[in-house]
Amino acid sequence: MSSQRIRQAILQRDYARLDGVGLDPEQLTRYVAVLVRVAALDDITVQEHVLVERIAAVLGLTEEGLARAFLIAEDRKVTTEALLGGLRDKGLRVCLLRDAYRLAAADLEVTAKEVDTLGRIASALAIPPEVASEIRTIALQESALNREFSKIVRAAEHG
């Protein structure tokens, strides 16, 4: 399966298009480690932890890979820039920024520290500011829509 097809599946959140072909486990571990670092900026909330686990599962990261991502995220000798440098696929880089924004919004508050860190991540990923701004808008809208949809599901379950 081509990198382009994998990238499109992730971008569109149409994971069925992956047809069982996984992404490079090392890149996925780095991807998730960066997300853990974003979550840890203001202490990891339950919502953020659950979202990290969901993203890891959807991307096909094993439990061992997830545990390794948490360990790497805690190791301050490994810089975030070094983690980001290991992400070669440009589509995966865009997806990482989107998921980082979604993670920052998971606790319903995107702090100044998170905004600053997300800006540095976008820069390190070589994502132009105008594109990063579009990604931020989309990610925050997606987060809000997911919360609204969850309310509808909960109402249906109780009604």
URWO-V670586 format. One record per residue. RES is the residue in one letter. OMEGA is omega in radians with two decimals (* if undefined). NEAR is the number of other ideal C-beta (glycine too) atoms within 12 Angstrom. Layout:
BEGIN
RES_OMEGA_NEAR + RES_OMEGA_NEAR
END
This chain:
BEGIN
M_-3.08_15 + S_3.07_14 + S_-3.14_19 + Q_-3.12_15 + R_3.10_21 + I_-3.12_30 + R_-3.14_26 + Q_3.12_22 + A_-3.13_28 + I_-3.11_35 + L_-3.08_25 + Q_-3.08_17 + R_3.08_22 + D_-3.01_15 + Y_3.10_24 + A_-3.14_14 + R_-3.12_19 + L_3.09_23 + D_3.07_14 + G_3.13_12 + V_-3.11_17 + G_3.04_21 + L_-3.14_34 + D_-3.07_21 + P_-3.14_21 + E_3.10_22 + Q_3.12_33 + L_3.11_37 + T_3.11_33 + R_3.13_38 + Y_-3.09_49 + V_3.10_47 + A_3.09_40 + V_3.11_47 + L_3.11_48 + V_3.11_37 + R_3.09_39 + V_3.14_46 + A_-3.07_37 + A_-3.13_27 + L_-3.13_30 + D_-3.09_22 + D_-3.07_14 + I_3.08_25 + T_3.09_22 + V_-3.12_13 + Q_-3.14_24 + E_-3.14_33 + H_3.13_24 + V_-3.14_18 + L_3.09_33 + V_3.13_37 + E_3.14_27 + R_-3.14_23 + I_3.13_35 + A_-3.12_35 + A_-3.12_18 + V_3.14_25 + L_3.09_34 + G_3.10_27 + L_-3.13_32 + T_3.08_17 + E_3.10_15 + E_3.11_15 + G_3.11_28 + L_3.11_30 + A_3.11_20 + R_3.12_25 + A_3.11_36 + F_3.12_27 + L_3.11_18 + I_-3.13_30 + A_3.14_32 + E_-3.10_17 + D_-3.08_17 + R_3.04_14 + K_3.09_11 + V_-3.10_23 + T_3.07_20 + T_3.12_34 + E_3.10_19 + A_3.09_18 + L_-3.12_34 + L_3.14_32 + G_3.12_18 + G_3.13_27 + L_-3.04_36 + R_-3.07_20 + D_-3.08_27 + K_3.09_20 + G_3.10_27 + L_3.09_34 + R_3.12_35 + V_3.13_32 + C_3.12_39 + L_-3.14_45 + L_3.09_43 + R_-3.11_39 + D_3.08_41 + A_3.07_49 + Y_3.10_37 + R_3.13_38 + L_3.12_43 + A_-3.12_41 + A_-3.05_34 + A_3.14_35 + D_3.08_25 + L_3.10_14 + E_3.06_18 + V_-3.05_28 + T_3.10_19 + A_3.12_13 + K_3.11_18 + E_3.13_31 + V_3.12_24 + D_-3.14_17 + T_3.13_30 + L_3.06_39 + G_3.11_25 + R_3.09_25 + I_3.13_39 + A_3.13_33 + S_3.14_20 + A_3.10_25 + L_-3.13_36 + A_3.08_19 + I_-3.11_31 + P_-3.09_15 + P_-3.12_17 + E_3.09_11 + V_3.10_20 + A_3.11_29 + S_3.09_19 + E_3.14_19 + I_3.13_31 + R_-3.13_31 + T_-3.13_18 + I_-3.11_24 + A_-3.14_33 + L_3.06_28 + Q_3.12_18 + E_3.12_24 + S_3.13_30 + A_3.12_20 + L_3.11_16 + N_3.09_21 + R_3.12_21 + E_3.13_14 + F_3.10_14 + S_3.09_15 + K_3.13_15 + I_3.13_14 + V_3.14_13 + R_3.12_12 + A_3.13_11 + A_-3.14_10 + E_-3.09_9 + H_-3.05_8 + G_*_8
END
